[in-house]
Amino acid sequence: MWKNRNVWILLCGELIAGIGLWTGIIGNLEFLQQHVPSDFLKSLILFTGLLAGVIVAPLAGRIIDSNSKKKVMIYASFGRMISVLFMFLAIEFGSVWWMVCFMISIQLSAAFYFPALQALVPMVVKENDLLQMNGAHMNMTTIARIIGTALAGVMLVFMSLYSLYLASFVAYGFLLFSTYLLSVEEDDKMVNMPKKDKKAASFKEVLPVLKGLPIAMTALILTMIPMLFLGGFNLMVIAISELQQDPTIKGLIYTVEGCFFMLGAYLVKRVADKINPITLMFVITGVVAVIHLSLYFAEIKWLALTSFGFFGLAIGFFFPITATIFQTKVPKEFHGRFFSFRSMLDRVMFQVVLLATGLFLDTIGFQYMVLVFGTISLIIVGYFAFKHWKPNTTIQEPLPHEQKASSV
């Protein structure tokens, strides 16, 4: 896999673009802090972009499935560059409305880019390398997040807000150039189909396909469990900081979680070669549920750090495994619509969990909230684990690298 030129193009492009993305995110927060005094209005502005991404997801899925994935990624990368121009106007005129235009356009581009990327990865590497590739890609996004946020912090001290978005603009330009360099043999069946058939490719066809794929459906539902944790992650970190009366714990939590996430994504291929990935998926989600419950004792510093460390390790395993299941089990002609559907669900779930976390923190408090979320997670895992191990079940199917090992 590491001798594959396309792999390095994708990973290097993701690293540079990810740095640009996170410098832009820090710039967004700084601009909002300067021009929008209300926290509620800030959340509405951020929500506007996410809503635009959800609305366009069905269209994005159809376009990705009926056109070249590479071309979709190129146009989406170009759209990212155009969106940054709106922020230059927002800074120049001190206008929040231009920032709203930026949030909408950047999320529209993301709604096309990321599902197309997920659909392209199985065309770049062999099936038995997908798990390793997904783990490496997620590690690259984590490294980009660490570098991007640190770089943005330094730039805000010594340079203007323009510099952050200029860095984003250059990074997206590099992504556009690197995507253009990809050499991928795509399935001409969907790319060259008549326009009449392209229009007939319905987004709704994803649901019947999922019903016939128990593994994919189970993995999709189990994704809710880490999302119950991730959706309120930032609010939980703030609550723990207040609980311990220690502002430094916030940085430690983010550092520990990020480092263990990278460790999990690095080890996932080796562990999945020895343990059935489907079984591993259930074990991981069960661990995440227990971790949620363990935060009832978050006033103990070492226990809080340990819990977030195990959570980072768990999702470092979980997301590459589920991505590989989706890429190998869902038919390729549905990849664009499926990954757009998944992106839409993730965005909606994230917002629902974020709002629920804020509501619970204001009403029942942090410790009872984690008990509620942890219990819900355990019930979901227990129900689907019971279905999975029932006699005559059809959920358990080997992944590509397992098939290879059994044939040997």
C-alpha positions in Angstrom: 0.0 0.0 0.0 2.8 2.5 0.9 4.2 2.1 -2.6 1.0 3.4 -4.1 1.4 7.0 -5.3 -2.3 7.8 -4.9 -2.1 6.9 -1.2 0.6 9.5 -0.5 -1.3 12.1 -2.6 -4.5 11.6 -0.6 -2.7 11.5 2.8 -0.5 14.6 2.1 -3.4 16.4 0.6 -5.5 15.6 3.7 -2.7 16.8 6.0 -2.2 20.2 4.3 -6.0 20.8 3.8 -6.7 19.7 7.4 -4.2 22.3 8.7 -6.0 24.9 6.6 -9.4 23.7 7.8 -8.5 24.0 11.5 -6.8 27.4 11.1 -10.0 28.5 9.5 -12.1 27.1 12.3 -10.0 29.0 14.9 -10.4 32.1 12.7 -14.2 31.6 12.7 -14.3 31.5 16.5 -12.1 34.6 16.8 -14.3 36.5 14.3 -17.5 35.5 16.1 -16.0 36.6 19.4 -15.1 40.0 18.0 -18.5 40.7 16.2 -21.2 38.6 17.8 -21.8 39.1 21.6 -24.6 36.6 21.9 -23.7 32.9 22.4 -27.0 31.9 21.0 -26.4 33.9 17.8 -23.0 32.3 17.5 -24.5 28.8 17.7 -27.2 29.8 15.1 -24.5 31.0 12.6 -22.5 27.8 13.1 -25.7 25.7 12.8 -26.6 27.5 9.5 -23.7 25.9 7.7 -24.4 22.4 9.1 -28.0 22.7 8.0 -27.0 23.6 4.5 -24.8 20.5 4.4 -27.8 18.3 5.5 -30.2 19.8 2.9 -27.8 19.3 0.0 -26.7 15.7 1.0 -29.3 13.9 -1.2 -28.2 15.8 -4.3 -24.6 15.3 -3.4 -25.1 11.6 -3.2 -26.7 11.3 -6.6 -24.1 13.5 -8.3 -21.2 11.5 -6.7 -22.7 8.2 -7.8 -23.3 9.3 -11.4 -20.0 11.2 -12.0 -16.3 10.8 -11.6 -15.4 10.9 -7.9 -12.2 12.7 -8.7 -14.0 15.4 -10.6 -16.4 15.9 -7.8 -13.5 16.3 -5.3 -11.8 18.8 -7.7 -14.9 21.0 -8.0 -15.5 20.7 -4.2 -11.9 21.8 -3.5 -12.3 24.7 -5.8 -15.6 25.6 -4.0 -13.6 25.6 -0.7 -11.2 28.2 -2.2 -14.1 30.4 -3.3 -15.8 30.1 0.1 -12.7 31.6 1.8 -13.1 34.7 -0.4 -16.4 35.4 1.5 -14.4 35.5 4.8 -12.0 38.1 3.3 -15.1 40.2 2.6 -16.4 39.6 6.1 -13.2 40.8 7.7 -12.9 43.8 5.4 -16.5 45.0 6.1 -16.9 43.5 9.6 -20.0 41.8 8.2 -21.5 38.8 9.9 -23.7 38.1 6.8 -20.6 37.5 4.7 -19.5 35.0 7.3 -22.9 33.3 7.0 -22.2 33.0 3.2 -18.8 31.5 4.1 -20.3 28.9 6.5 -22.9 27.9 4.0 -20.5 27.6 1.0 -17.8 25.7 3.0 -20.3 23.2 4.3 -21.8 22.7 0.8 -18.3 21.9 -0.5 -17.7 19.5 2.4 -21.1 17.8 1.7 -19.7 16.9 -1.8 -16.0 16.4 -0.9 -16.0 13.9 2.0 -18.5 11.4 0.7 -16.7 11.4 -2.7 -13.4 10.8 -0.8 -14.9 7.8 1.0 -16.2 6.4 -2.2 -12.8 6.9 -4.0 -10.7 5.2 -1.3 -11.7 1.6 -2.3 -10.6 2.5 -5.9 -7.2 3.6 -4.7 -6.2 0.6 -2.5 -6.9 -3.1 -2.4 -9.7 -4.4 -0.2 -7.3 -6.0 2.2 -5.5 -2.7 2.7 -8.7 -0.6 3.4 -8.5 -1.0 7.2 -4.9 0.3 7.3 -5.7 3.1 4.8 -8.7 4.3 6.8 -6.6 4.2 10.0 -3.8 6.2 8.4 -6.2 8.7 6.9 -7.8 9.3 10.3 -4.4 9.7 11.9 -3.5 12.3 9.3 -6.7 14.3 10.2 -5.8 14.2 13.9 -2.2 15.4 13.2 -3.7 18.2 11.0 -6.0 19.2 13.8 -3.2 19.4 16.3 -0.9 21.3 14.0 -3.7 23.5 12.6 -5.0 24.7 16.0 -1.4 25.3 17.4 -0.4 27.2 14.3 -3.6 29.3 14.4 -3.0 30.2 18.0 0.5 31.4 17.2 -0.7 33.3 14.1 -3.4 35.1 16.1 -0.7 36.4 18.5 1.7 37.7 15.9 -0.4 38.2 12.8 -3.8 39.4 11.7 -7.0 37.4 11.2 -6.4 37.7 7.4 -3.4 35.5 7.8 -5.4 32.5 9.1 -7.8 32.6 6.1 -4.9 33.2 3.7 -3.3 30.0 5.1 -6.6 28.2 4.6 -6.9 29.5 1.0 -3.3 28.3 0.2 -4.0 24.9 1.8 -7.2 24.4 -0.2 -5.3 25.3 -3.3 -2.7 22.6 -2.5 -5.6 20.2 -2.0 -7.0 21.1 -5.4 -3.6 20.6 -7.1 -3.0 17.2 -5.3 -6.5 15.9 -6.2 -5.8 16.7 -9.8 -2.6 14.6 -9.6 -4.6 11.5 -8.6 -4.6 8.7 -11.2 -7.7 6.5 -10.6 -9.5 4.0 -12.8 -13.1 4.6 -12.0 -16.1 2.5 -13.0 -17.3 3.9 -16.4 -20.7 2.2 -15.9 -21.9 5.0 -13.6 -19.8 7.8 -14.9 -20.8 7.5 -18.5 -24.5 6.6 -18.0 -27.1 8.5 -19.9 -28.5 11.7 -18.2 -31.9 10.2 -18.0 -30.5 7.3 -15.8 -28.5 9.7 -13.7 -31.6 11.6 -12.8 -33.4 8.3 -12.0 -30.7 7.3 -9.4 -32.7 8.0 -6.3 -31.3 8.9 -2.9 -34.1 6.8 -1.4 -32.6 3.6 -2.9 -30.0 3.6 0.0 -32.5 2.4 2.6 -33.6 -0.8 0.8 -29.9 -1.6 0.1 -29.1 -1.1 3.9 -32.0 -3.4 4.8 -30.3 -6.2 2.8 -26.9 -5.6 4.5 -27.2 -6.4 8.2 -23.5 -5.7 8.9 -23.7 -2.2 7.4 -27.0 -1.4 9.1 -25.7 -2.5 12.5 -22.4 -0.5 12.1 -24.5 2.5 11.1 -26.7 2.3 14.2 -23.7 1.5 16.5 -22.1 4.8 15.3 -24.7 6.5 17.5 -22.8 5.4 20.6 -19.5 7.3 20.0 -21.6 10.2 18.7 -23.4 10.4 22.1 -19.9 11.1 23.4 -18.5 13.3 20.6 -21.6 15.5 20.2 -21.2 17.0 23.7 -17.4 16.5 23.9 -16.5 20.2 24.3 -19.3 20.9 26.8 -18.2 17.9 28.9 -14.6 19.1 28.9 -15.8 22.5 30.2 -18.0 20.8 32.8 -15.2 18.6 34.1 -12.9 21.7 34.3 -15.5 23.4 36.5 -16.1 20.2 38.5 -12.4 19.9 39.3 -11.8 23.7 39.6 -8.9 23.3 37.3 -8.7 25.1 33.9 -5.5 23.2 32.9 -7.4 19.9 32.7 -9.0 21.0 29.4 -5.7 20.9 27.5 -4.7 17.7 29.1 -7.9 16.0 28.1 -7.6 17.0 24.5 -4.0 16.0 24.4 -4.6 12.5 26.0 -7.6 11.8 23.8 -5.8 12.9 20.6 -2.7 10.8 21.3 -4.6 7.7 22.2 -6.8 8.1 19.1 -3.8 8.1 16.9 -2.5 5.0 18.7 -5.7 3.2 18.1 -5.9 4.1 14.4 -2.3 2.9 14.1 -2.9 -0.5 15.8 -6.3 -1.3 14.3 -5.0 -3.3 11.4 -2.9 -5.5 13.6 -5.6 -6.1 16.2 -8.3 -6.8 13.5 -6.1 -9.4 11.9 -6.3 -11.4 15.2 -9.9 -10.6 16.3 -13.0 -10.6 14.2 -13.7 -6.9 13.4 -17.4 -7.3 13.9 -16.9 -8.7 17.4 -14.3 -6.0 18.0 -16.9 -3.4 17.0 -19.3 -4.6 19.6 -16.6 -4.7 22.3 -15.5 -1.2 21.4 -19.0 0.3 21.7 -19.5 -1.6 25.0 -16.2 0.0 26.2 -17.4 3.5 25.1 -20.6 3.0 27.0 -18.7 2.0 30.2 -16.4 5.0 29.7 -19.4 7.3 29.6 -20.6 5.8 32.9 -17.2 6.1 34.5 -17.3 9.9 34.1 -19.7 9.9 37.0 -16.4 10.1 39.0 -14.9 12.8 36.8 -14.0 14.9 39.8 -11.0 12.5 40.2 -8.4 13.9 37.8 -6.5 10.7 36.9 -9.7 8.8 36.3 -11.1 11.5 34.0 -7.8 11.5 32.0 -7.9 7.7 31.9 -11.5 7.6 30.6 -10.8 10.1 27.8 -7.6 8.2 26.9 -9.5 4.9 26.6 -12.2 6.7 24.6 -9.6 8.0 22.1 -8.2 4.5 21.8 -11.7 3.0 21.3 -12.7 5.4 18.5 -9.3 5.1 16.9 -10.3 1.4 16.4 -14.0 2.0 15.8 -14.1 4.5 12.9 -11.6 2.7 10.6 -13.4 -0.6 11.2 -16.9 0.9 10.3 -15.5 2.8 7.3 -14.0 -0.5 6.0 -17.3 -2.3 6.5 -19.2 0.4 4.6 -16.6 0.5 1.8 -16.6 -3.2 1.3 -20.2 -4.3 2.0 -22.2 -1.4 0.4 -22.2 -1.8 -3.5 -19.9 0.7 -5.1 -22.7 2.1 -7.3 -24.3 3.3 -4.1 -21.2 4.7 -2.3 -21.9 8.3 -3.1 -25.5 8.2 -1.9 -24.6 6.1 1.1 -21.7 8.2 2.4 -23.8 11.3 1.8 -26.6 9.7 3.8 -24.2 8.8 6.6 -22.8 12.3 6.6 -26.3 13.7 6.9 -27.1 11.4 9.8 -23.8 12.3 11.6 -24.6 16.1 11.3 -28.1 15.7 12.6 -27.0 13.4 15.4 -24.2 15.7 16.4 -26.6 18.7 16.7 -29.2 16.7 18.6 -26.6 15.4 21.1 -25.1 18.8 21.4 -28.5 20.4 22.3 -29.3 17.4 24.6 -26.0 17.8 26.4 -26.6 21.5 27.0 -30.1 20.8 28.3 -29.0 18.0 30.6 -26.1 20.0 32.0 -28.5 22.9 32.9 -31.2 20.6 34.4 -29.9 17.3 35.9 -26.1 18.1 35.9 -23.0 16.5 34.5 -22.9 13.4 36.6 -26.5 12.3 36.0 -26.2 13.2 32.4 -23.3 10.7 31.8 -25.3 8.0 33.6 -28.2 8.6 31.2 -26.1 8.6 28.0 -24.0 5.6 29.3 -27.2 3.6 30.0 -28.7 4.4 26.6 -25.4 3.2 25.0 -25.4 0.0 27.0 -29.0 -0.8 26.0 -28.2 -0.2 22.3 -25.1 -2.4 22.4 -26.8 -5.2 24.3 -29.8 -5.3 21.9 -27.7 -5.5 18.8 -25.2 -7.9 20.3 -28.1 -10.2 21.2 -29.4 -10.0 17.6 -25.9 -10.6 16.3 -25.3 -13.8 18.2 -28.8 -15.2 17.8 -29.0 -18.6 15.9 -29.5 -18.2 12.1 -28.3 -14.6 12.1 -27.0 -13.1 8.9 -25.1 -10.3 10.4 -21.7 -12.0 10.8 -19.8 -11.9 7.5 -16.0 -11.8 7.1 -14.2 -8.7 6.0 -11.8 -8.8 3.0 -8.6 -9.4 5.0 -10.3 -12.2 7.0 -11.3 -13.9 3.8 -7.7 -13.8 2.6 -6.4 -15.2 5.9 -9.0 -18.1 5.9 -8.1 -19.0 2.3 -4.4 -19.3 3.3 
